[in-house]
Amino acid sequence: MGNQITNFFSSIGEPVAIGTLVEYYDYIKAVEYLICVGFLIAFPIFYKKVIMYDKDAESGNE
């Protein structure tokens, strides 16, 4: 299992030989899903670190 993960990460960024339109579509969808997963992981971290929740903002100008 560890060897497969190592091979996966070492093959990222290498040119891919695509023969048919279906293979091209599958490749594009896989890249799209990886981008979506990366966004879903990164956004909560960004929100928590950069956009801090201010408890005093609820009280307004009282």
Secondary structure, 3 states (H helix, E strand, C coil): CHHHHHHHHHHCCCCCCCCCHHHHHHHHHHHHHHHHHHHHHHHHHHHHHHCCCCHHHCCCCC
